[in-house]
Amino acid sequence: MTGPTPTGRPGIIDAHHHLWVRARHPQPWIDPDTMAAIDNDFTPADLAPAARAAGVTETVVVQSIASVAETEHLLGIAADDPLIGGVVGWVNLAADDIDERLDRLRAARGGERLVAIRHLVQSEPDPAYLDRRDVRRGIAAVGAAGLAYDLLVRDHQLPAATRLVRDLPEVSFVLDHLAKPSIGRGDLGDWPANLRALAAEPNVTAKLSGLVTEVDGSSWSAADLRPAIDHALDAFGAHRLMFGSDWPVCLLASSYTRWVGVLADLLEPLADEEQASIWRETAVRAYGLGEP
């Protein structure tokens, strides 16, 4: 797929991908045995041909480790790369001086590209992490700074995420990877109802990303993904969903262009305006892309 979006409009925004050079910022979560396909360095030079072959003209790069240094590095990359329109970074949400820490990130080289903050909540052992007062104070500070907050949670953490989103209506939230539903196992469990409860809150949007790596088994098809996509469309509506490649993590199960092509097929019944929202406009609204 080259050129325009699947709807015929130019300019897909990839709202979720990663970059890393392990000698500079180690990625301890990568298992070299089970994740051999991504046990490598991935730079803007690797991203560009894959993204442009899929019709992508702008991207949002997302942190992958709990490191301010990594965030500052990604901001510097974004400052030099016109393809990267935004950065989802990391900061210690529980820090007493979080306002100053956010100010320092905004003042760093490329800091104007900072659009959101994310923490790896999916790996937190504390089931009450999102209910903690210090964490919530930090997330409120993120919103007050004009940034979105990306929710990286698993399906069993959706109730806690819903409480957070409901209690902080002034913050704009973005759900990553639809909270990683158990795809292809014949039973999505409580995920559809929990997703619908989260989507009932108007201050949250969600990414159609990271799904191919949640399929149970070594292969997948569009039919495996359809129930999750349909549930997301039913819960959020097309105007609150956005596309993300999750590259290079997606390489564990799919090429960049294959995922774009399969998603285009799954979204084909939607109206052009709905498709335009998913491929571009929701990301523009959620992350303020294109603003000074």
C-alpha positions in Angstrom: 0.0 0.0 0.0 1.4 3.3 -1.0 0.3 6.9 -1.3 -3.1 7.9 0.1 -4.9 6.4 3.1 -7.3 3.5 2.4 -10.1 6.0 2.3 -8.3 7.9 -0.5 -7.3 10.8 1.7 -3.6 11.6 2.0 -1.8 11.3 5.3 -2.2 8.5 7.7 -1.1 9.3 11.2 0.5 6.4 13.0 -0.3 7.2 16.6 1.8 4.5 18.3 5.3 3.2 17.5 8.6 2.9 19.3 12.3 3.5 18.6 15.3 2.3 20.6 19.1 1.9 20.5 19.9 -0.6 23.2 23.4 0.5 23.8 22.0 3.9 24.8 18.8 2.8 26.4 18.6 -0.9 27.3 15.3 -2.6 26.8 15.2 -5.3 29.5 11.7 -6.4 28.6 12.8 -7.9 25.3 13.4 -11.6 25.7 16.0 -12.6 23.1 14.5 -16.1 22.8 10.8 -15.4 22.4 11.2 -11.9 20.9 14.1 -12.5 18.5 12.4 -10.5 15.8 12.7 -7.3 17.8 16.0 -8.1 19.6 17.6 -5.3 17.6 18.0 -1.6 17.3 15.2 0.4 15.6 15.9 3.9 14.4 14.1 6.6 12.3 16.0 5.3 9.3 14.4 1.9 9.8 10.9 3.4 10.4 10.7 5.7 7.5 10.5 3.2 4.6 8.0 1.0 6.4 5.8 3.9 7.4 5.9 5.6 4.0 5.1 2.4 2.2 1.9 2.2 4.2 0.9 5.8 3.4 1.9 7.2 6.8 3.0 10.9 6.7 3.1 11.6 10.5 3.8 9.5 13.6 3.7 9.6 17.4 6.7 7.8 19.0 6.0 6.3 22.4 8.3 5.6 25.4 9.2 2.0 26.1 11.1 2.2 29.4 10.6 4.2 32.6 13.3 6.7 31.8 13.4 10.5 31.5 16.7 10.1 29.6 14.9 8.0 26.9 12.1 10.6 26.7 14.6 13.4 26.2 16.3 11.3 23.5 13.0 10.8 21.7 12.3 14.5 21.9 15.6 15.2 20.3 14.9 12.7 17.5 11.5 14.3 16.9 13.1 17.7 16.6 15.2 16.5 13.7 12.7 14.2 12.0 9.7 15.8 10.2 7.9 12.4 10.1 7.6 12.4 13.9 4.9 14.8 15.0 4.6 13.9 18.7 6.2 12.1 21.6 4.5 10.2 24.4 7.1 10.3 27.2 7.6 9.2 30.7 7.9 11.0 34.0 7.7 9.8 37.6 4.0 10.5 38.3 4.5 10.2 42.1 7.2 12.8 42.3 6.5 15.7 44.6 8.0 18.1 42.0 6.2 16.7 38.9 5.2 20.1 37.7 8.9 21.1 37.5 9.8 17.8 35.9 7.2 18.3 33.2 8.4 21.9 32.7 12.0 20.5 32.2 10.8 18.1 29.5 8.9 20.9 27.7 12.0 23.0 27.8 14.3 20.3 26.5 15.3 20.2 22.8 12.2 19.0 20.9 10.1 19.6 24.0 7.4 21.2 21.9 6.7 17.7 20.4 5.7 16.3 23.8 2.1 15.4 23.5 1.4 12.9 26.3 2.9 11.0 29.3 2.7 7.2 29.8 3.6 4.8 32.6 3.9 1.0 32.2 0.9 0.3 34.4 0.5 -3.1 32.8 3.7 -4.2 34.7 2.8 -2.7 38.1 2.3 -5.4 40.7 0.1 -3.1 42.8 -3.5 -3.6 41.6 -4.4 -0.3 43.2 -1.7 1.7 41.4 -4.2 3.9 39.5 -6.1 4.5 42.7 -3.1 5.9 44.6 -3.4 9.5 45.6 0.1 10.5 44.6 -0.3 8.8 41.2 -3.6 10.6 40.6 -2.1 13.9 41.6 0.6 13.3 39.0 -1.8 12.5 36.3 -3.8 15.6 37.1 -0.6 17.6 36.7 -0.1 16.0 33.3 -3.6 17.2 32.3 -3.0 20.6 33.7 0.1 20.9 31.6 -2.0 20.5 28.5 -0.8 16.9 27.9 -2.8 13.7 27.4 -2.2 10.6 29.5 -1.8 7.3 27.7 -3.3 4.3 29.6 -1.1 1.2 29.2 -3.2 -1.4 31.0 -4.3 -5.0 30.5 -7.9 -6.1 30.3 -8.2 -6.9 34.0 -7.0 -3.4 34.9 -9.8 -1.7 32.9 -12.1 -1.2 36.0 -9.3 0.7 37.8 -8.7 2.7 34.6 -12.4 3.6 34.4 -12.4 4.9 38.0 -9.4 7.1 37.2 -10.9 8.5 34.0 -14.2 9.1 35.7 -12.6 10.9 38.7 -10.4 13.1 36.5 -12.8 14.4 33.8 -10.5 17.4 33.1 -7.7 15.0 31.8 -7.6 13.7 28.2 -6.9 9.9 28.3 -5.8 7.6 25.4 -6.2 3.9 25.8 -3.3 1.9 24.3 -3.9 -1.4 22.5 -7.5 -1.6 23.6 -6.2 -2.9 26.9 -4.8 -6.0 25.2 -7.8 -8.3 25.0 -7.3 -12.1 24.8 -7.9 -12.4 21.0 -8.5 -15.7 19.2 -9.2 -17.8 22.3 -13.0 -18.0 21.7 -13.9 -16.0 24.9 -13.1 -12.3 25.5 -14.3 -12.7 29.1 -15.2 -9.4 30.8 -13.2 -7.3 28.3 -16.2 -6.2 26.2 -18.2 -5.0 29.2 -15.2 -3.4 30.8 -14.2 -1.6 27.6 -17.7 -0.3 27.2 -17.7 1.1 30.8 -14.5 2.9 30.1 -15.7 4.2 26.7 -18.8 5.7 28.5 -16.5 8.4 29.8 -16.2 11.2 27.2 -12.6 12.1 28.1 -11.0 8.9 26.7 -10.1 7.8 23.2 -8.5 4.5 22.2 -5.9 3.1 19.8 -6.4 0.3 17.3 -2.9 -1.0 17.9 -1.0 -3.8 19.5 -3.7 -6.4 18.6 -1.8 -8.8 16.4 0.6 -9.7 19.2 -2.3 -10.6 21.5 -3.6 -13.4 19.3 -3.3 -16.8 20.9 -1.0 -18.9 18.6 1.7 -18.2 16.1 -0.5 -17.1 13.2 -3.5 -14.8 12.9 -6.1 -13.6 10.3 -8.5 -10.7 10.0 -11.2 -13.0 11.3 -9.3 -13.3 14.6 -9.2 -9.5 15.0 -12.7 -8.7 13.9 -14.5 -9.3 17.2 -12.1 -7.0 19.1 -12.4 -4.3 16.3 -16.2 -4.6 16.3 -16.4 -4.3 20.1 -14.2 -1.2 20.0 -16.3 0.4 17.3 -19.4 -0.3 19.2 -18.0 1.1 22.5 -16.2 4.2 21.3 -17.5 4.9 17.8 -15.1 5.6 14.9 -14.6 9.2 15.9 -12.9 8.2 19.2 -10.6 5.6 17.7 -7.1 6.0 16.1 -4.7 3.8 14.2 -1.4 2.7 15.7 1.2 0.3 14.2 3.0 -0.6 17.5 6.1 -1.0 15.3 8.5 -2.6 15.8 6.7 -4.7 18.4 4.2 -5.7 15.7 7.1 -7.5 13.9 6.6 -10.3 16.4 3.4 -11.2 14.4 3.1 -8.9 11.3 4.8 -6.6 9.0 3.9 -2.9 9.2 2.1 -2.9 5.8 0.2 -6.2 6.5 -1.3 -4.7 9.7 -2.3 -1.6 7.8 -3.8 -3.6 5.0 -5.8 -5.9 7.3 -7.1 -3.0 9.3 -8.1 -1.2 6.1 -10.1 -4.3 5.1 -11.8 -4.5 8.5 -12.8 -0.8 8.4 -13.9 -0.9 4.7 -17.7 -0.9 5.6 -17.4 2.4 7.5 -18.2 5.7 6.0 -15.3 7.7 4.6 -15.7 10.3 7.4 -15.4 7.5 10.0 -12.4 6.0 8.4 -10.7 9.4 8.2 -11.2 9.8 11.9 -9.4 6.5 12.6 -6.6 7.0 10.2 -5.9 10.6 11.1 -8.4 13.0 12.7 -8.7 11.4 16.1 -5.0 11.5 16.6 -4.9 15.1 15.6 -7.6 15.9 18.2 -6.2 13.7 21.0 -2.6 14.8 20.7 -3.0 18.3 19.3 -0.9 17.4 16.3 -0.2 20.2 13.9 -0.6 22.9 16.5 2.2 25.4 17.2 
